[in-house]
């Protein structure tokens, strides 16, 4: 028999441990209250004769208590319960000492590999991590129900961002930048009035981004279409100035040329301000603001010409890159770019096709932007087009009291993800067991998500004035609670999921790309979606199904399941699970078929989804990228490019990354050795994992490559 310990480890059953535990309790009672050797033996035999292959340690302890009571050893049972409780308190003692000391000594490799955008050597980053370790400890010991903690440790689910759970702050949002720029805002107790020029609007925008990032733990998105009117203001200001000064001396055409030249200078400086400020500012958690810029033209926008100029400049500067400390142009991690394809820029002869061609060129060199099809998004979101929040999650459609759709100024309360393959492993091919286990685990996920909701409930707007009082989310009064924004679907809570491919393989023996597997996978997806829809009706809270949660979770779940259940072909043997609904990387499927197949799942997973395809040697395959972009517009809502070749994100080198004489990965073009900024293909399967090579020891990196 195997005994499942509280940390999820399976150990061999040892009858001696039961004997020792009862004898320790024996010493605490009078002789006549003690259990004799024969009675202890009876209890042990009772447990063994149950004939179970696996038992939880808590179940064994429950049985011991019941058997002592049946033997009428009431005082002894009481002492055993006290002993058990005391042991539980010992386990709940502060567990942060070693993790924090390891962090300070730069020995905490788990944190070092967690986030490539955080420099673990910086004091500001360490301060945030130390606070995070304390938060995780308190969350585990005091704030979350024990069954949620246990489920998180056993890989049943993942409670995202527990390092921030101690504070009443939320995940990610769409900043209402229009309101903040048009009506002014307040930062650090100082009034910021509506800008009078594009340059000032860009500066204020970056200040808002930094302030918002410092008071939440997820990403934020800004729709740049709201800057168009400020570029127009600059144009009008320049024209008025030049006409007053030169109106009687030169022709109107010359004045217009002068205005345009001055406007181009301001445009370049303003966009440069956004790019450089975001990459040089440090938020309170020791990293650049996690921000996405939404590049979106609207047909009826009175400032569409100005917004096209802004998008062109953003793409041009991203293509160029930013110089690092060695003076080499590199690809900045932020801001992330999401480019919208519409009828007038989908490479079908539209007026703004030139912007899309520039976007594709930028993707080939810098891996950004990602692409959204306005056509498909309107089909999925009641005619609306809007930005994803932070890490690719989407809000659901919501109307205000006047019946107008609203997306900006809304947010996500938090995320919990479910491990689908583990359900398949436990069910062992039995569908009756599978659906029963599935429902039980979904209820556990709902309970965990409600913990997120209750943590925010009752929060006063004073916790983050930039969010709640000065426009990023709302304009509540001082001291007013945020509760009304937590209900009615205004904000969302996300149920993430990992491993649709693997669970389908476990239950049907086939991939979800086959007819049989596809039928089962759709049932699973619809079951997930039905659950979130049901929770929404029950609670009046905006639950949403979120595809593509953290890449690192694919490895965490697979690692836990391999430790618990051993090596299972096509499941735990790979070292990772496939993210959300994605096609497994080892399947032979071309880019167009992959996008077409995954688009069906994106529609179900309306709380967040993205598909990616791999294009070999992207710098040399611009035509192929353009063909895919055309296809995206007509066939799938949200997609991004990867490359099947090695790639250096420092210099844009698209070729084979070498292992140098010191056993380190190194870009042969610029000499970059930062593993978090090198994409290295796994030679056997071509899989591209996010920050997979960001590990501590270079020899280990080489060994992993040789092994794979």
GIGI-V399368 format. One record per residue. PHI is phi in whole degrees, -180 to 180 (NA if undefined). PSI is psi in degrees with one decimal (* if undefined). Layout:
phi: (PHI & PHI)
psi: (PSI & PSI)
//
This chain:
phi: (NA & -103 & -108 & -92 & -79 & -65 & -87 & 93 & -73 & -100 & -123 & -67 & -63 & -134 & -63 & -64 & -66 & -66 & -59 & -63 & -63 & -68 & -66 & -65 & -69 & -56 & -67 & -93 & -125 & -66 & -53 & -71 & -92 & -79 & -88 & -81 & -60 & -67 & -68 & -63 & -63 & -61 & -62 & -63 & -64 & -59 & -65 & -69 & -76 & -64 & 70 & -83 & -81 & -140 & -140 & -73 & -61 & -65 & -66 & -62 & -66 & -62 & -64 & -59 & -61 & -62 & -68 & -63 & -66 & -65 & -80 & 63 & -93 & -66 & -66 & -65 & -59 & -62 & -65 & -65 & -63 & -63 & -59 & -64 & -64 & -62 & -64 & -64 & -64 & -61 & -65 & -89 & -63 & -53 & -113 & -92 & -53 & -67 & -66 & -71 & -64 & -64 & -64 & -65 & -84 & 61 & -115 & -90 & -69 & -61 & -71 & -61 & -93 & -67 & -146 & -70 & -88 & -112 & -90 & -69 & -84 & -74 & -60 & -64 & -69 & -61 & -61 & -67 & -67 & -61 & -61 & -65 & -65 & -64 & -62 & -62 & -65 & -66 & -60 & -69 & -86 & -126 & -93 & -99 & -58 & -59 & -69 & -71 & -60 & -63 & -62 & -65 & -71 & -88 & 77 & -68 & -147 & -128 & -91 & -65 & 59 & -66 & -72 & -120 & -68 & -66 & -103 & -82 & -123 & -107 & -83 & -137 & -158 & -106 & -66 & -83 & -67 & -62 & -62 & -68 & -78 & -73 & -110 & 80 & -150 & -133 & -133 & 54 & 76 & -115 & -71 & -114 & -81 & -61 & -64 & -106 & -152 & -66 & -59 & -67 & -60 & -66 & -64 & -63 & -59 & -68 & -65 & -63 & -58 & -64 & -66 & -64 & -61 & -78 & -125 & -150 & -114 & -109 & -83 & -138 & -128 & -129 & -87 & -71 & -62 & -78 & -89 & -58 & -65 & -80 & -68 & -64 & -61 & -64 & -58 & -63 & -65 & -64 & -65 & -63 & -64 & -69 & -68 & -64 & -85 & -122 & -54 & -94 & -106 & -131 & -74 & -63 & -65 & -67 & -61 & -62 & -62 & -63 & -63 & -64 & -64 & -66 & -67 & -62 & -64 & -67 & -60 & -63 & -66 & -65 & -66 & -63 & -60 & -60 & -65 & -76 & -63 & -62 & -87 & -110 & -69 & -118 & -80 & -68 & -99 & 78 & -146 & -66 & -58 & -82 & -133 & -114 & -100 & -96 & -101 & -139 & -102 & -112 & -56 & -97 & -70 & -65 & -110 & -62 & -65 & -64 & -67 & -64 & -64 & -66 & -62 & -60 & -69 & -61 & -67 & -62 & -72 & -67 & -61 & -67 & 88 & -124 & -71 & -88 & -65 & -92 & 84 & -94 & -70 & -124 & -92 & -71 & -68 & -134 & -75 & -73 & -119 & -125 & -107 & -97 & -95 & -135 & -60 & -97 & -147 & -99 & 63 & -124 & 90 & -78 & -61 & -110 & -60 & -61 & -69 & -67 & -62 & -68 & -62 & -64 & -60 & -67 & -60 & -62 & -95 & -118 & 70 & -130 & -87 & -84 & -127 & -119 & -90 & -63 & -60 & -73 & -67 & -63 & -65 & -91 & -130 & 54 & 85 & -103 & -129 & -155 & -80 & -70 & -93 & 44 & -84 & 71 & -88 & -118 & -80 & -91 & -65 & -148 & -114 & -81 & -63 & -92 & 84 & -95 & -67 & -138 & -125 & -72 & 87 & -118 & -154 & -112 & -77 & 159 & -133 & -133 & -117 & -104 & -93 & -68 & -58 & -63 & -64 & -65 & -64 & -64 & -70 & 53 & 88 & -89 & -67 & -61 & -65 & -58 & -69 & -66 & -65 & -57 & -64 & -63 & -74 & -63 & -63 & -66 & -63 & -61 & -61 & -65 & -65 & -64 & -61 & -61 & -63 & -65 & -67 & -90 & -60 & 89 & -66 & -92 & -60 & -66 & -62 & -154 & -55 & -61 & -80 & -95 & -110 & -120 & 108 & -58 & -113 & -153 & -130 & -75 & -78 & -63 & 83 & -77 & -79 & -88 & -53 & -63 & -85 & -93 & -119 & 75 & 85 & -62 & -113 & -120 & -128 & -110 & -99 & -87 & -151 & -128 & 88 & -63 & -61 & -67 & -68 & -66 & -62 & -66 & -91 & -120 & 81 & -133 & -71 & -76 & -89 & -85 & -62 & -66 & -66 & -61 & -61 & -68 & -61 & -64 & -62 & -64 & -62 & -67 & -66 & -62 & -66 & -61 & -64 & -67 & -66 & -66 & -61 & -62 & -67 & -69 & -114 & 63 & -118 & -78 & -69 & -144 & -91 & -115 & -83 & 64 & -71 & -54 & -57 & -61 & -68 & -60 & -80 & -61 & -61 & -64 & -64 & -62 & -68 & -68 & -66 & -82 & -118 & 84 & -83 & -123 & -57 & 65 & -127 & -89 & -75 & -83 & 88 & -153 & -105 & -74 & -68 & 45 & -94 & -61 & -73 & -59 & -63 & -87 & -75 & -86 & -147 & -81 & -58 & -69 & -66 & -63 & -65 & -62 & -64 & -75 & -62 & -63 & -79 & -61 & -64 & -72 & -90 & -72 & -82 & 155 & -169 & -154 & -116 & -127 & -132 & -110 & -115 & -69 & 47 & -59 & -59 & -101 & -127 & -60 & -62 & -65 & -64 & -63 & -63 & -68 & -61 & -57 & -66 & -57 & -55 & -90 & -128 & -148 & -73 & -148 & -151 & -140 & -105 & -123 & -122 & -83 & -98 & -61 & -150 & -103 & -82 & -78 & -117 & 84 & -62 & -118 & -169 & -81 & -77 & -97 & -104 & -80 & -65 & -94 & 62 & -114 & -67 & -151 & -75 & -70 & -88 & -117 & 81 & -60 & -120 & -79 & -64 & -72 & -114 & -124 & -93 & -119 & -71 & -74 & -64 & -82 & -125 & 77 & -72 & -111 & -96 & -75 & 57 & -62 & -92 & -83 & -116 & -79 & -113 & -68 & -64 & -62 & -61 & -63 & -63 & -64 & -63 & -62 & -65 & -68)
psi: (142.1 & 139.9 & 126.8 & 113.8 & 173.4 & -26.9 & 6.2 & -8.4 & 142.5 & 121.3 & 160.4 & 140.4 & 136.1 & 105.0 & -24.4 & -31.9 & -34.7 & -45.2 & -46.6 & -42.5 & -43.9 & -39.9 & -32.6 & -39.9 & -34.4 & -39.3 & -15.8 & -2.8 & 167.3 & 154.0 & -39.3 & -17.0 & -6.2 & 154.3 & 130.2 & 176.3 & -38.0 & -39.6 & -39.2 & -40.5 & -39.7 & -42.5 & -44.6 & -43.8 & -38.0 & -43.8 & -44.2 & -34.4 & -6.5 & -23.7 & 24.4 & 143.8 & -27.9 & 137.5 & 140.1 & 143.6 & -33.7 & -36.2 & -39.6 & -43.2 & -37.2 & -42.4 & -41.6 & -44.5 & -45.4 & -42.1 & -37.7 & -38.6 & -39.7 & -31.7 & 3.0 & 26.9 & 66.8 & -43.5 & -40.1 & -42.6 & -40.7 & -45.0 & -37.3 & -40.4 & -42.5 & -42.9 & -44.7 & -42.3 & -41.4 & -41.6 & -36.8 & -39.4 & -39.7 & -42.4 & -27.8 & 4.7 & 161.4 & 128.2 & 15.1 & -14.7 & -55.1 & -40.0 & -39.6 & -44.6 & -38.3 & -35.3 & -48.4 & -35.9 & 3.4 & 39.9 & -0.1 & 88.9 & -30.2 & -44.1 & -35.4 & -34.4 & -7.6 & -41.5 & 110.3 & -13.4 & -3.2 & 128.9 & 107.9 & -10.8 & -18.3 & 141.6 & -41.6 & -39.8 & -43.4 & -39.2 & -41.8 & -40.8 & -38.8 & -45.8 & -38.3 & -39.3 & -39.9 & -43.0 & -44.5 & -39.9 & -47.9 & -37.8 & -45.2 & -41.4 & -33.3 & -33.7 & -33.7 & 148.1 & 145.4 & -35.4 & -29.1 & -42.2 & -45.9 & -43.4 & -38.0 & -42.2 & -32.5 & 1.1 & 15.9 & -41.1 & 172.6 & 122.5 & 99.1 & 145.0 & 42.0 & -18.0 & -6.9 & 3.9 & -23.9 & -22.8 & 148.4 & 65.3 & 158.0 & -174.4 & -84.2 & 170.4 & 167.5 & 110.8 & 136.7 & 69.2 & -28.8 & -48.5 & -43.3 & -36.7 & -42.0 & -37.7 & 4.0 & 166.6 & -178.0 & 131.6 & 130.6 & 36.7 & 9.6 & 133.7 & 130.4 & 110.3 & 167.3 & 130.5 & 153.4 & -0.1 & 165.9 & -43.8 & -46.3 & -38.7 & -39.6 & -41.6 & -45.8 & -39.6 & -44.1 & -34.4 & -40.2 & -45.5 & -45.9 & -42.8 & -41.8 & -45.2 & -30.6 & -8.2 & 19.6 & 172.5 & -5.4 & -169.1 & 170.7 & 155.4 & 145.0 & 125.4 & 114.0 & -7.4 & -20.6 & -7.2 & -13.5 & -41.2 & -28.4 & -28.3 & -36.4 & -40.5 & -41.2 & -42.4 & -48.4 & -39.3 & -45.0 & -41.3 & -42.2 & -41.7 & -47.7 & -34.5 & -39.0 & -37.9 & -38.6 & 4.2 & -35.1 & -2.8 & -31.7 & 166.1 & 164.7 & -34.3 & -41.1 & -41.0 & -42.4 & -40.5 & -42.2 & -41.8 & -44.8 & -39.2 & -43.6 & -36.7 & -40.9 & -38.3 & -43.7 & -40.1 & -48.0 & -44.2 & -39.6 & -46.5 & -38.0 & -36.6 & -46.8 & -49.0 & -47.1 & -36.9 & -45.6 & -36.9 & -12.2 & -20.3 & 146.6 & 125.9 & 178.3 & -13.3 & 15.0 & 29.4 & 167.5 & 150.3 & 134.3 & 94.3 & 143.3 & 132.9 & 126.1 & 116.5 & 97.7 & 121.0 & 135.5 & 134.0 & -41.7 & 10.5 & 124.0 & -15.6 & 26.3 & -36.2 & -44.6 & -41.2 & -33.1 & -39.4 & -40.3 & -46.2 & -42.2 & -43.2 & -37.7 & -46.3 & -40.2 & -44.0 & -33.3 & -38.4 & -41.7 & -39.0 & -175.6 & 140.2 & 134.8 & -172.3 & -20.0 & 1.3 & 11.1 & 134.8 & 124.7 & 168.5 & 115.6 & 147.5 & -34.6 & 156.4 & 147.5 & 149.7 & 134.2 & 120.4 & 131.3 & 128.1 & 129.8 & -177.0 & -27.1 & 3.5 & 30.0 & 25.9 & 36.4 & 33.5 & 16.7 & 162.8 & -31.2 & 24.7 & -29.7 & -31.7 & -40.5 & -38.5 & -38.7 & -38.5 & -42.8 & -43.0 & -39.9 & -41.8 & -40.8 & -34.5 & -35.9 & 2.8 & -0.1 & 153.6 & 169.4 & 168.5 & 135.3 & 134.1 & 114.9 & -35.1 & -51.0 & -34.4 & -38.0 & -34.9 & -34.9 & -20.7 & 46.6 & 40.5 & 7.2 & 152.4 & 125.3 & 167.8 & 148.6 & 158.5 & 129.3 & -111.9 & 57.5 & 11.4 & 150.2 & 148.5 & 160.2 & 163.6 & 139.7 & 137.5 & 144.7 & -175.1 & -23.1 & 4.3 & 14.1 & 136.6 & 141.0 & 133.6 & -43.0 & 143.6 & 15.0 & 168.1 & 172.1 & 130.5 & -25.8 & 172.5 & 140.3 & 135.4 & 145.3 & 143.0 & 97.8 & -44.2 & -35.2 & -33.6 & -41.6 & -37.5 & -46.9 & -40.7 & -27.7 & 43.6 & -7.3 & 109.9 & -34.0 & -45.8 & -40.4 & -52.7 & -33.0 & -46.7 & -39.2 & -49.6 & -39.1 & -40.8 & -33.5 & -39.7 & -35.7 & -39.9 & -41.4 & -44.6 & -40.5 & -40.8 & -37.9 & -28.2 & -39.0 & -46.6 & -47.8 & -29.1 & -28.6 & -26.0 & 130.9 & -2.7 & 135.8 & 151.4 & -21.2 & -15.6 & -32.4 & 86.5 & -35.5 & -33.9 & -55.1 & -24.5 & -27.9 & 26.8 & -20.6 & -42.6 & -50.4 & -175.9 & 62.8 & 162.6 & 160.7 & 133.9 & -7.0 & 141.6 & 151.0 & 4.2 & -40.0 & -21.9 & -6.4 & -9.1 & 169.1 & 9.5 & 4.0 & -44.3 & 165.3 & 162.4 & 136.2 & 130.6 & 107.9 & 165.7 & 146.3 & 137.2 & 41.6 & -38.1 & -49.0 & -40.5 & -34.3 & -41.1 & -42.1 & -38.6 & -24.7 & -14.7 & 3.3 & 161.9 & 159.1 & 2.6 & -11.8 & 166.3 & -46.9 & -46.9 & -38.6 & -41.8 & -44.5 & -43.1 & -40.6 & -37.2 & -41.8 & -46.7 & -44.3 & -32.1 & -41.7 & -46.8 & -40.4 & -37.4 & -47.0 & -36.2 & -39.5 & -44.2 & -37.5 & -43.1 & -39.1 & -33.7 & -14.9 & 31.3 & 142.9 & 71.4 & 144.4 & 149.1 & 122.3 & 107.5 & 155.1 & 54.4 & -168.2 & 132.3 & -37.4 & -24.6 & -28.9 & -35.8 & -39.9 & -51.3 & -43.4 & -40.1 & -46.0 & -45.0 & -33.2 & -39.0 & -38.4 & -39.2 & -1.5 & -171.6 & 123.6 & 124.6 & 134.6 & 9.4 & -80.6 & -9.1 & -15.2 & -20.7 & -2.8 & 157.8 & 155.0 & 134.1 & 130.5 & -123.1 & 4.2 & 151.9 & 136.9 & 139.7 & -20.6 & -7.0 & 141.8 & 98.5 & 134.8 & 168.1 & -42.4 & -42.0 & -37.7 & -47.1 & -42.8 & -44.4 & -46.3 & -18.6 & -32.2 & -36.0 & -29.6 & -38.6 & -37.3 & -38.3 & 62.2 & -13.8 & 1.6 & 134.0 & 145.6 & 144.1 & 147.4 & 152.5 & 156.0 & 125.8 & 120.0 & 141.3 & 62.0 & -36.6 & -26.2 & 4.5 & 45.2 & -40.5 & -39.9 & -40.8 & -41.7 & -38.4 & -39.8 & -40.0 & -43.3 & -43.0 & -39.9 & -45.9 & -40.9 & -14.2 & -23.0 & 147.8 & -41.8 & 125.0 & 159.1 & 165.1 & 143.2 & 174.4 & 142.4 & -6.7 & 164.8 & 156.6 & 134.0 & 119.9 & -4.7 & -51.2 & -5.9 & 11.4 & 128.8 & 81.8 & -164.4 & 121.8 & 133.1 & 162.6 & 117.9 & -176.3 & -18.6 & 15.1 & 33.4 & 145.7 & 139.4 & 135.8 & 123.9 & -12.9 & -49.5 & -4.9 & 8.3 & 130.5 & 8.7 & 107.8 & -25.1 & -13.7 & 20.1 & 123.2 & 119.0 & 122.6 & 136.5 & 121.7 & -30.2 & -32.4 & -12.5 & 11.8 & 139.5 & 105.5 & 148.4 & 118.4 & 30.0 & -32.2 & 7.3 & 69.9 & 170.8 & -39.1 & 131.2 & -31.9 & -38.6 & -37.0 & -47.8 & -41.4 & -39.1 & -41.9 & -46.7 & -39.9 & -45.8 & *)
//
